[in-house]
Amino acid sequence: MAAAQTEHPDSSNVPERLIAHLDMDAFYASVELLRYPELKGQPVVIGGRRAHEPRTLPDGRRKYARLRDYIGRGVITTSTYAARDLGVFSGMGLMKAALRAPDAILLPTDFDSYRHYSRLFKAAVAELAPVIEDRGIDEIYIDLSDIPGVREAVGHDPLGGVKALAREIKNNVQRATGLTCSIGITPNKLLSKIASELDKPDGLTVLTRDDIAGRIWPLAVRKINGIGPKAGAKLAGLGIETVGHLAATDPALLIQHFGRSYGIWLHESAHGRDARPVVTHSEPVSISRETTFERDLHAQRDRAELSDIFTRLCEQLAADLQRKGYVGRTIGIKLRFEGFRTVTRDHTMDIPTQDFATIRRAAGECLKRVDLSQRLRLLGVRMGSLSRSATPDQPLHGGTRKTRAERSANAPPAPENLPLF
């Protein structure tokens, strides 16, 4: 009698590269819900001023600000999924959001807390999978390709090993932070970025190339990271609305309308091709600070207020450079006027710096080249042409590091002939 044969799962279905994209679920809002657990399941919006901190009533209950009571120009930093169901999303003006969800609860941002939880979740991932590309405060790429056991089948599932590892990563993140995340795992970064969004929140999606036609091609072209509003509208004008439509389009047509480089990239991306590695370290191109005003400010009538804001931004930029260990040569300013007209100016210095007074003075020189007759809605400062400083976390010109108040008190005044600030 012939010996019984045991079926073995086909390991050839496991991709050579296994790249994960981990995205924390509604990160800022979820951190706030740890602090205010009674708000779980409710529409909550994060943004606006610190004045919107909840108040504790005499009976111990908390009183929260509501979106309908907001007055000003702030924008939404993020929102809970319950708020998103009401059409309220990040980047939307708070006044506009109030028309859609007037009873949504409004909480101010707390970036110190978000950075704390960001460090916690990344450390939790690194315990299991150390090859990580940091993409911001709430998302990372992870190369799982060489993790022991990741290619082992579980039962009849050839992808069982990678799924088990992903679940372990998710559990480790939740133990460390109390927060959920969504993970997409595919052969490359482009597909993993898309996959992590498919089953949010608390999702786990593993795709191979065989899944592209069924899971990726039905999606709108804007789901591909790198296709923005303008390109999306242009593709729609050509009758290309889904990733599948894009994949079926003649590359020559894409090159004709989008140029050779971007046209080829569009075609390759629609077919799920992306050879980019997970980069564990990269140097920033620039470091910046900016703020949007609650109301438009005028260069003359609001000079004192603008001066304080401008000085504070330069001070924060200098502190960021010192903390991260960079100096820079190119100082830039960004101004957005009423009507959303944006103007930028740059000034390159002979010697790289991280010194507050030098930054403040150079940024002021940039202001001389801008017509300031219109009211301002946004102001920003930026340092480019970065290089590593010789002594990270220390002032460039020696001495012990000072507090913000000490730096402000001791800084030399800005030149008197500046047109503003």
C-alpha positions in Angstrom: 0.0 0.0 0.0 1.4 3.4 -0.9 2.5 5.6 1.9 0.2 8.5 2.7 1.6 11.8 1.4 1.6 14.9 3.6 0.7 18.2 2.0 3.1 21.0 2.4 2.2 24.6 1.8 3.9 26.2 -1.2 6.7 28.5 0.2 7.2 30.0 -3.3 4.3 32.3 -2.5 6.3 34.1 0.1 8.0 37.2 -1.4 11.7 37.5 -1.4 11.3 40.9 0.4 8.9 41.4 3.2 8.4 45.1 3.9 5.9 46.3 6.5 4.4 49.7 6.9 3.1 50.4 10.4 0.7 53.3 10.9 -0.6 54.2 14.4 -4.4 54.5 14.4 -5.6 58.1 14.6 -2.4 58.7 16.7 -2.9 62.1 18.3 -6.6 61.4 19.0 -5.8 58.0 20.4 -3.2 59.4 22.8 -5.8 61.9 24.0 -8.3 59.1 24.6 -5.8 57.5 27.0 -6.0 60.7 29.0 -9.8 61.0 28.6 -11.1 57.4 28.3 -14.7 58.5 28.7 -14.5 60.0 25.2 -13.9 56.6 23.5 -16.3 56.1 20.7 -17.3 59.8 20.5 -16.4 62.3 17.7 -13.3 64.1 18.9 -11.3 66.7 17.0 -7.7 67.6 18.0 -6.5 71.2 17.1 -6.9 74.8 18.1 -5.6 76.7 21.1 -4.5 75.5 24.6 -7.5 77.5 25.8 -9.6 74.5 24.9 -8.3 72.3 27.7 -11.1 70.5 29.5 -12.3 72.0 32.7 -12.9 69.9 35.9 -16.3 70.8 37.5 -16.8 70.8 41.3 -18.5 67.4 41.1 -15.4 66.0 39.4 -16.9 65.7 35.9 -15.0 67.2 33.0 -16.5 69.9 30.7 -15.2 69.8 27.2 -15.2 72.5 24.5 -17.4 71.8 21.5 -16.5 72.4 17.9 -19.6 74.7 17.5 -18.1 77.2 19.9 -14.8 77.6 18.1 -13.9 80.9 16.6 -10.6 81.3 14.7 -8.5 80.0 11.9 -7.2 76.8 13.4 -7.1 73.6 11.4 -7.7 70.0 12.5 -4.5 68.1 13.4 -6.4 64.8 13.5 -9.8 63.4 14.5 -11.2 60.1 15.9 -12.8 57.6 13.5 -16.2 58.6 14.9 -15.6 62.2 13.8 -14.3 61.0 10.4 -17.6 59.3 9.9 -19.2 62.8 10.1 -16.9 64.1 7.3 -14.3 65.7 9.6 -10.7 65.1 8.6 -7.2 66.3 9.3 -6.2 69.5 7.5 -9.8 70.8 7.5 -10.5 74.2 9.0 -12.1 74.1 12.4 -14.8 76.5 11.4 -15.7 74.4 8.4 -15.6 71.3 10.5 -18.0 72.9 13.0 -20.7 73.0 10.2 -20.4 69.3 9.7 -20.0 68.2 13.3 -21.0 71.0 15.7 -21.2 68.7 18.7 -17.8 67.1 18.3 -15.5 67.6 21.2 -12.5 69.9 20.7 -9.2 69.2 22.4 -5.9 71.1 22.0 -2.7 69.4 20.7 -0.1 68.2 23.1 3.0 67.4 21.0 5.2 66.6 24.0 2.8 63.7 24.8 2.7 62.6 21.2 6.5 62.5 20.9 6.6 60.4 24.1 4.3 57.8 22.8 6.0 57.9 19.4 9.3 56.9 21.1 7.5 54.1 23.0 5.9 52.5 20.0 9.1 52.6 18.0 11.1 51.0 20.8 8.5 48.3 21.1 8.8 47.5 17.4 12.6 47.5 17.5 12.6 44.8 20.2 11.2 42.4 17.6 12.3 43.9 14.2 15.2 46.4 14.4 15.5 47.4 10.7 13.3 50.4 10.8 12.9 53.5 8.6 11.4 56.4 10.6 8.8 58.2 8.5 7.5 60.6 11.2 5.8 60.7 14.5 3.2 58.0 13.8 4.5 55.7 11.0 7.5 53.6 10.2 8.7 51.1 7.5 10.1 47.8 8.8 12.2 45.3 6.8 11.1 41.8 8.0 12.9 39.8 5.3 15.6 38.4 7.6 13.7 38.0 10.8 14.1 34.3 12.0 10.9 32.3 11.5 9.2 34.9 9.2 9.2 32.5 6.3 7.8 29.5 8.1 4.4 28.3 7.1 1.7 27.8 9.7 -0.6 24.9 8.9 -1.6 25.4 5.3 -0.8 29.1 5.2 2.6 29.8 3.6 2.4 33.4 5.0 1.6 32.2 8.5 5.0 33.1 9.8 4.9 36.7 8.7 1.4 37.1 10.0 2.4 35.7 13.4 5.3 38.2 13.6 3.0 41.1 12.6 0.5 40.1 15.4 3.4 40.0 17.9 4.6 43.4 16.8 1.0 44.8 17.2 0.7 43.2 20.6 4.0 44.6 21.7 3.0 48.1 20.6 -0.3 47.9 22.5 1.4 46.6 25.6 3.9 49.5 25.5 1.5 52.3 24.7 -2.1 51.1 25.2 -2.6 52.1 21.5 -3.5 50.2 18.3 -1.8 50.3 15.0 -2.4 49.0 11.5 0.2 47.0 9.6 0.5 46.3 5.8 3.1 43.8 4.7 3.9 43.3 1.0 7.1 42.9 -1.2 7.8 46.7 -1.2 7.2 50.0 0.5 4.8 51.4 -2.1 2.3 48.5 -1.7 2.8 48.3 2.1 1.8 52.0 2.5 -1.4 51.2 0.6 -2.0 47.9 2.5 -1.8 49.5 5.9 -4.8 51.6 5.1 -7.0 48.8 3.8 -8.2 47.4 7.1 -7.9 50.3 9.6 -8.2 50.6 12.5 -6.2 47.8 14.2 -5.7 46.2 10.8 -3.3 43.5 9.5 -3.0 43.1 5.8 -0.5 40.8 4.0 -0.4 40.9 0.2 1.7 39.3 -2.4 1.9 40.2 -6.1 -0.9 37.8 -6.8 -3.2 40.1 -4.8 -2.5 43.3 -6.7 -5.3 42.8 -9.2 -7.9 42.0 -6.6 -7.0 44.4 -3.8 -5.0 47.2 -5.3 -6.3 47.8 -8.8 -9.9 48.6 -7.7 -8.6 51.5 -5.6 -8.7 55.2 -6.6 -5.4 56.4 -8.1 -5.0 58.8 -5.2 -4.4 55.8 -2.9 -0.9 55.6 -4.4 1.4 57.7 -2.2 2.9 60.2 -4.6 -0.2 61.0 -6.7 -1.5 64.3 -5.3 -4.6 66.3 -6.0 -3.3 67.9 -9.3 -2.1 64.6 -10.8 -5.2 62.9 -9.6 -7.4 65.5 -11.4 -5.3 65.3 -14.5 -5.6 61.5 -14.6 -9.4 61.8 -14.1 -9.5 64.1 -17.1 -7.9 61.3 -19.1 -10.5 58.8 -17.8 -8.0 57.2 -15.5 -9.7 56.9 -12.1 -8.6 53.6 -10.6 -5.2 52.0 -10.1 -6.3 49.3 -12.5 -7.1 51.9 -15.2 -3.6 53.3 -14.6 -2.0 49.9 -15.0 -3.8 49.4 -18.3 -2.8 52.7 -19.7 -0.1 52.9 -22.4 3.1 54.3 -20.8 3.6 56.5 -23.9 0.3 58.3 -23.0 1.4 58.9 -19.4 4.8 60.1 -20.6 3.1 62.5 -23.1 1.0 64.1 -20.3 3.2 63.9 -17.3 6.8 63.8 -18.6 9.2 60.9 -18.9 10.2 60.4 -15.3 6.8 60.8 -13.6 5.0 59.0 -16.4 7.2 55.9 -16.1 6.8 56.1 -12.3 3.0 56.2 -12.6 3.0 53.0 -14.8 5.5 51.2 -12.5 3.6 52.1 -9.4 0.2 50.9 -10.8 1.8 47.5 -11.3 3.1 47.5 -7.7 6.8 47.8 -8.6 9.1 49.6 -6.1 12.7 48.7 -5.4 13.4 51.3 -2.7 15.1 49.8 0.3 14.2 50.5 3.9 16.6 53.3 4.9 17.5 53.1 8.6 19.0 56.6 8.7 18.8 59.7 6.6 19.9 63.3 7.1 17.2 65.9 7.0 17.2 68.4 4.1 16.0 71.3 6.3 14.4 72.0 9.7 11.6 74.5 10.0 9.1 76.1 12.3 5.9 77.8 11.2 2.5 78.9 12.6 -0.9 79.9 11.3 -2.5 82.8 13.0 -6.0 82.8 14.5 -6.7 86.0 12.6 -4.9 87.9 9.8 -2.2 90.2 11.2 -1.0 93.4 9.6 2.6 94.4 9.4 2.0 97.8 10.9 -1.0 97.5 13.1 0.1 94.2 14.7 3.8 94.8 14.6 4.4 94.0 18.3 2.5 90.7 18.1 4.3 89.7 14.8 7.6 90.6 16.3 7.0 88.3 19.3 5.9 85.4 17.0 8.8 85.8 14.6 11.3 85.9 17.5 9.7 82.8 19.1 9.9 80.9 15.8 13.6 81.7 15.3 14.2 80.7 18.9 12.4 77.4 18.5 14.4 76.8 15.2 17.7 77.5 17.0 16.7 75.1 19.8 15.7 72.4 17.3 19.1 72.7 15.6 21.0 72.5 18.8 19.0 69.6 20.1 19.4 67.6 16.9 23.1 68.6 16.5 22.9 70.5 13.2 24.1 73.8 11.8 22.9 75.4 8.6 23.9 78.1 6.1 20.6 78.9 4.3 17.9 80.7 6.3 14.5 81.0 4.7 11.2 82.6 5.6 7.7 81.6 4.5 4.8 84.1 4.5 1.2 83.3 3.5 -1.0 86.3 2.9 -4.8 86.7 2.7 -6.0 85.0 -0.4 -3.5 82.2 0.3 -0.7 83.8 -1.7 2.5 82.3 -0.4 5.9 84.0 -0.6 9.3 82.5 0.3 12.7 84.2 0.6 16.2 82.7 1.4 19.5 84.0 2.5 22.7 82.0 2.5 25.4 82.8 5.1 29.1 82.3 4.8 29.4 80.4 8.0 26.9 77.7 9.2 25.2 78.5 12.4 22.7 77.3 15.0 22.8 80.5 17.0 19.5 82.2 17.7 20.6 85.8 17.3 22.3 85.0 14.0 19.2 83.2 12.7 17.0 86.0 13.8 19.1 88.6 12.1 19.4 86.7 8.8 15.7 86.0 8.7 15.0 89.7 9.2 17.2 90.4 6.2 14.9 88.2 4.2 11.9 90.2 5.3 13.4 93.3 3.6 12.8 91.6 0.2 9.0 91.1 0.8 6.1 93.5 0.2 4.3 93.5 3.5 1.3 95.7 2.6 -1.1 92.8 2.8 -2.3 91.1 6.0 -0.5 87.8 7.0 -2.1 84.5 7.9 1.0 82.3 8.3 4.7 82.9 9.1 7.5 80.4 9.1 11.3 80.2 9.3 13.5 77.4 7.9 17.2 76.4 8.0 18.6 74.5 5.0 22.1 73.5 3.8 22.5 71.5 7.0 25.6 69.8 8.3 26.4 68.1 11.6 27.7 70.4 14.3 30.9 69.7 16.1 29.2 69.7 19.5 25.5 68.5 19.3 23.1 70.0 21.8 25.4 72.9 22.6 25.4 76.6 21.4 27.7 77.0 18.4 29.7 79.8 20.0 30.5 78.0 23.3 29.2 78.3 26.8 26.6 76.2 28.6 23.2 75.7 27.0 20.7 78.3 28.1 16.9 78.1 28.7 14.5 79.7 26.3 13.9 82.6 28.7 17.7 83.1 29.2 18.3 83.1 25.4 15.5 85.6 24.9 16.8 87.9 27.6 20.4 87.8 26.5 19.8 87.9 22.7 20.9 91.1 21.0 18.0 93.2 19.6 17.1 92.9 15.9 18.4 95.6 13.7 16.3 98.8 13.8 16.0 99.1 10.0 14.0 95.9 9.5 10.6 96.7 7.8 8.8 94.4 10.3 9.4 92.7 13.6 
